[in-house]
Structures are given as structure tokens and as C-alpha cells.
Amino acid sequence: MRNQMKCAALFLLLFAMSAECLAQDGSQRIKFGIKAGFNLSYFTDDVAPFDQPDESLSAFKRGERPSFVPGITIDVRLGRGFSFITELLYNTKGMEYDEQVPWIVIIDREGKENSAYNHFKYKINYLELPLLLNYNFSKRTAKTYWKVYTGIAPAVVISSKTKMDYYKESDIQQDAKSKLQDTRFFNHSFIAGIKMGDGLGTLYEGYIDLRVSYTLSPVFNRALNDTGGNLDTRMYTFTMSFGIK
């Protein structure tokens, strides 16, 4: 925990120093902003205990973990359509396995029958510092701009745990949490994305941001756990966010 706090403080310090240096520029080529969005993330491979042939786990199916990602941004215009962006994000990622509860049927207002589910979640939350090169391929006079970008996002783990969320009307009422062991403390991801925003050059600029990221190192720091279960996996994350700068 102490190392986590030190690295998180270092990320914050680096971002603050960058912001301070750029703020002294005083020109219109520097823009500060905020953003928030939604993630869908999943592991590339099944991990313990769901990689084992266990009858008690056979009903669980792979699924994405939906989560939230807020952050702040610095946008530096370089010229000829290029710009450099750095962000500081609280990025919540992970994976989810869903188990249908066969003895519960949910009937909605229209009379349709729906299934109830229990959810086992791998919750890995990062402090992330994306470093991105953008290119604007729209004309200067366009009302809406389109930008593509790519880059690298170093990140440190702030917290990691598993949680079993039982359907509220199932026989088991108490949700279960536990610490997720062996998560890799420092990781980095490849990022690519596209932005659409207001190209009129107004004081405040809003935009929509769609991106995909892929961890370049395994999510866990070992390939197998103590019982031989698989921990060798990377992670994809798809993000849609909204920002203003």
C-alpha cells in the first residue's frame, strides 16, 4: 500500500508540474479540460478459478466489466494538425463472470420474462497517465472536427479486489468481497482512438472520445496461482467518454 501511495503521488506530481510549466506559456495553443466516460473491459483469457473444469462454476459465462472513468486533460497544439495530449485518469477496469439464477424469473411492465444473474467481478482500479499524439484531419473551417490518436498509457494499481454480487432476491443475501492477489502493480497500455468535437474555435470546446486500449504486460505478475490456476492474461478496454476543454 505504501508503494502504491508513493507512485500515485509521483503521477500526480508529474502531471501538476507539466500543468504548471504549460500554464506559464500563456498562449491559446494550451488547453486544460475535464472528461468522464464509461468502460467495458475484459481479460483475453479465462483466469482462476474459472479456467478449471469445476461443476460448481460451469454456469458462469464470460462478460465485460462496465465501469466509470473520470479525469483531467492537457492539450498542446503543435501545428500542421498535430497536437500532444496528456491525461490523468482514475481508470476502473477488470472482468466479470455472470451466473444465471434459474429459479428466479423477472417479469417487466410489458409482461416479458427476463433472467436474473449473479455477478463475479474482478475490480482493478488504476491511476493512469496517457501520453497521446493526435492528428486533426478536418479542415480549419469545419464546424465539426475529427481527430485520430495513438499513444502509451503508463498506470499504477490503486486497488484490486474481487466481488460476488448476488441477485438481491436470491437465497444468498450477503455479497462477498476479497482482495485480488498478484495483480501487476505497474502496467502500460497501447491506446488508439478517435474524437469528434466542436471545431468553431469557441472558448469552451466539447467532444466525444472513443478509444480502445490493450495492456502490453500481463495483468498479473505470475502465470499461475498457488493451485495451478491460470493468471496469464492481458486486458482489452473499450471507452466512450465526453469532455470539455
N, C-alpha and C positions, 0 to 999 in steps of 0.2 A: 504493500500500500504506500509506503514511504517513497519508493522509486516511482510509482505512478504519479504521486503528487508532484515530485520534482520534475518529471518530464512534462506534465501538464503545465506547470508553472513556466518551464522553458518555452513551450509552444506559445503560451500567452505573451511572454516577454518578447520573443522574436516578432510576433505579429504586432505588438504595441510599438516596438522600435521601428518596424517598417512603416507603420502608420504615421508615426511622429516625423520620420525623415521625409516621407512623401507629402505630409501636410505642409511642410516648410516650403515646398515648391511653389504653392500658391497659384498655380495655373489651372486652366479648365481641363487639362488633359488627365487630371487625377479625380476620380470619383469614389466616394465611400458609399456603402449600401448595406442593406439587410436582406435576408432571404429566409424562406421556410418552405418545406415541402414534405413529400411522402415517399417512403422507400418500400420496395419489395425486394427482399434479399433471400438467397438460398445457397446451401452448400452444393458443391459439384458432385459430392459422393455421400453415400449414407455413412453415418458415424455411429459409434457405440451409444446406446445399446441396440440401435435399430438396424445395424448391419448383420446381426446374428439371427440364425433361424430359431426364434423364440415364439412359441404358440401364443403366449400372452401379449405379444406385441404385433402379431400378424395383422391386426385390424388397423394399425396406424399407417397412414399414407403421407407421402412427402408433400410439403406445401411451402409457400413463401411466407416469411415473416413480414407483416405490414408494420411500419414504424414511422417515426417523425424525425425530421432533420432541420433544426434551426441553425442560423449562422450569420456572420458578418463578412463583408467583402471589400476589397480594394481593387479598383480597375484603373490601369495605367495605359493610356493611349500611346502607341509607339510610332504610328504613321503608316501610310500606304495600306490601310485596312487592318493592320495588326494591333493587338493590344495584349498586355500581360495582366492576368488576374490572380490574386491570391485570396483564399478564403479561410476562415476559421469556423469549423463546423462541429457541432455535437451530433455525431452521426451514429444512430442506433441501427444495428444490423443483427443478422443471425439466421435462424432457420426455424421452421415449425413443422411438427407432425400432427396430423388430425386423425382422431378416432371417432367413428360414428357410434352414437349411443342407440342401439337397435330398439330398446324398449320405450323410447320417447319419440313421439311424433308431434311436431309443431304445426298447428293449423292457423294460417294467417287470416286476415279480414276477408279475403276473397274466397276462402274455403279451401285453398290449396295446402297440400301436406308437404312439410319440409322436415329434413332430418336435423337432429341435434348432435353436436360434436363436443368432445373433449379435445383440448389443445395442449401439446407438449412443446414448449418453446425454449430454444437456445437464444439467450439475450446477451449480445456482446455489444457494448457501447463504447465508441471511440471518440477521442478528440482528434480531429483530422485537419490537416493544413494543405489543401490542394494548391498546386502551382501550375497554372494553365496558360497556354498560348492560344489566343483567339484570332480568327480571321473573319472580317466582315465582308461578304461578297455582294452586298446590296449597294445600289447607287446612293450617293450622298443626298439626293433629293427624294428618296423613297420615304413614304410615310411609315413603313414598317421595315425594320432591318432583320436580316438573318445572319447569324454567326455560327461558325463551327469551331470547335476547340478540342484540344487534347492536352494531356499532361500527366503528372505524377502526384499522388497524394500520400505523403507520409502520415502515419497515425499511431497513437498510443491507446491502449485499452484503459478506460476509466473504470468500468465494471463489467463483470461477466458472471452469469448465473443461468440456471435452468428453472423453468416454472411449469408446473402442471396445472392448467386451468380446467376444472371440471364444469360441465354444464350445470347451471345453478339449480336445476330441479332434479339432478341425478341423485342416486343414493349416497354418494360421497360428496359432502358439502365443503370440506376443508381443502383449499388449494394448497399445493406443496411447492416450496422453493428450496433450492440448494445452490451452493457456489459451484460454478463451472471451472473445473481444474484444467491446467495445462494449456490455457489459451496463450498464444504468442503475444507478448507484451508490445513489441514494436512490429508494425507491418507497413506495407506500402502498396498502393493500388494504381493500376493503369486506368485512366479516365478518358472517355471520349463523349462528346455531346453536341447539342445544337440549341441555339437560343433564338427566340423571336421576341422583338421588342419595339418600343416606340422610337422611331427614327427622326422625329421632328426637332430634336435638339432642345427640348424644354428643360426647365430647371430640374424637374424630377423625371426619371426615366423608369418605366415599368417594363418587366419582361417575364417570359415563361422559359424555363430551362428544363430540357430533357437530357438525361445522361445515363450512361452505363459505366460501371466500374468493376474491376476484377483484381482480386488480391494476388500479388506476384509471389508472395510466400504463403506457405500453408497457414491455415487459421490457428492450428495448434502447434506446439513446439515439440511434439513427438508423434511418431507414426502410429503407435499402438498404445493402448492404455494397459494397466496392470493385469487385466484379464485377457488381453489379446484382441480387444475390440479396436476397430479402425478409427483413427483420428486424422488420417491423411486426406485432407480436403482443402480446396480453395473456396472462394465465395464470389458469386455474382450479386450485384446490386443495381436495380433499376430505380431511377429517381425522377420525379416530376416536382419542380419547385417554382415558386413565384418570388420575384424580388423587385426591389426598388433601389435606385441609386441616384 
